[in-house]
Amino acid sequence: MDENDRYQCIICNYIYDPEYGDPDAGADALPGTSFQDLPDYWVCPHCGAEKEDFENID
């Protein structure tokens, strides 16, 4: 696993890309934030799935 790896939600297919982060999550997911560095309480911005519902796609 690389800090630049993208992760896809297995429920809604949203892709978390560290290059862009999750702007709606504020300081918790700024551009450059790896998936592993997201806080445990972060959820998919599209469907609300937890981090455990994402899989590495790179």
C-alpha positions as CSV (number, residue, x, y, z in Angstrom):
1,M,0.0,0.0,0.0
2,D,1.2,3.5,-0.9
3,E,0.1,6.7,0.6
4,N,-1.1,7.8,-2.8
5,D,-3.3,4.7,-3.3
6,R,-7.0,5.4,-4.2
7,Y,-9.7,3.5,-2.3
8,Q,-13.2,2.7,-3.6
9,C,-16.4,2.3,-1.6
10,I,-17.8,-1.1,-2.1
11,I,-21.3,0.2,-1.5
12,C,-21.6,3.2,-3.8
13,N,-18.3,3.1,-5.8
14,Y,-17.2,6.5,-4.6
15,I,-13.4,6.8,-5.0
16,Y,-11.3,8.5,-2.4
17,D,-8.3,10.0,-4.1
18,P,-5.6,11.4,-1.8
19,E,-4.7,14.0,-4.5
20,Y,-8.0,15.7,-4.0
21,G,-9.0,14.6,-0.5
22,D,-12.6,15.1,0.7
23,P,-13.2,18.9,0.8
24,D,-16.5,18.4,2.6
25,A,-14.6,16.8,5.5
26,G,-12.6,19.9,6.2
27,A,-9.2,19.6,7.9
28,D,-9.6,15.9,8.4
29,A,-9.2,15.1,4.6
30,L,-7.3,17.9,3.0
31,P,-5.7,17.3,-0.4
32,G,-2.6,15.1,0.2
33,T,-4.2,13.1,3.0
34,S,-3.7,9.4,2.5
35,F,-6.6,7.0,3.1
36,Q,-4.8,5.5,6.1
37,D,-4.4,9.0,7.7
38,L,-8.2,9.7,7.6
39,P,-9.7,9.6,11.1
40,D,-11.6,6.5,12.1
41,Y,-14.8,8.4,12.1
42,W,-14.5,9.6,8.5
43,V,-17.3,8.2,6.3
44,C,-18.0,8.0,2.6
45,P,-19.3,11.5,1.5
46,H,-21.8,9.8,-0.9
47,C,-23.4,7.0,1.1
48,G,-22.1,7.3,4.7
49,A,-20.2,3.9,4.6
50,E,-17.4,3.5,7.1
51,K,-13.7,3.2,6.1
52,E,-13.9,-0.6,6.5
53,D,-16.2,-0.6,3.4
54,F,-13.5,0.7,1.1
55,E,-11.0,-1.4,-0.9
56,N,-7.7,-0.4,-2.4
57,I,-7.9,-0.1,-6.2
58,D,-4.3,0.8,-7.0
